[in-house]
Amino acid sequence: MSEEYAIALLSLWEFFGGLLKKSICAIYAYFFTFTQDFNQTSLKKKMIAQHIFSIINKKNAPYLAYIKKGIKHAEGRINATKCRKIKVGDMLLFQSKSEGIFCKATFLHPYPTFSAMLQKEGVERMLPQLRQKEASLPEKIAMGVEIYGNFRGAHRINELGCVAIGVEFLADGPGRLF
């Protein structure tokens, strides 16, 4: 076997391996079935997410729990193509490494900056962990801008702006496989 042939095979293997990994994740997330009680009647319901997002879920900022409890009313994201495809009423799946939740998009509010988004939507409604901080509203907004600024892709804010995606918890879902 020639070296070029071996390199080509390895490249194909890496390419298709990556596609397979993504496909398995998507299939698992789209066809995840679960049982949930509705009025003490157990119904089997298939939830199909139209949009899947990763979410950071730390002990000091358990965003999935905040959404489930109705404390976090909106998820802030860079207004990239993926977010611009969302429509009100779409099913969203937010996944951390170990858990996930299905939500319905209730509103989409675009903003030019994180600061404008936090001022209009309410910093504590988007970042509930800041409720515990003893600080003025401008200080909390500055803390919120710093939090959003540390997320992956935040450098694109000047180019794309951001969006507050209204979220309504529907059901528990799967965590990421990979």
ABEGO torsion letter per residue (X at the ends): XBAAAAAAAAAAAAAAAAAAAAAAAAAAAAABBBBBBBGGBBBBBBBBBABBBBBBBBAABBAAAAAAAGABABBBBBBBAAAAABBBGBBBBBBBAABBBBBBBABBBBBABAAAAAAAAEAAAABAAAAABBBBAAAAAAAAAAAAAABBGAAAAAAAEBBBBBBBBABBBBBBAX
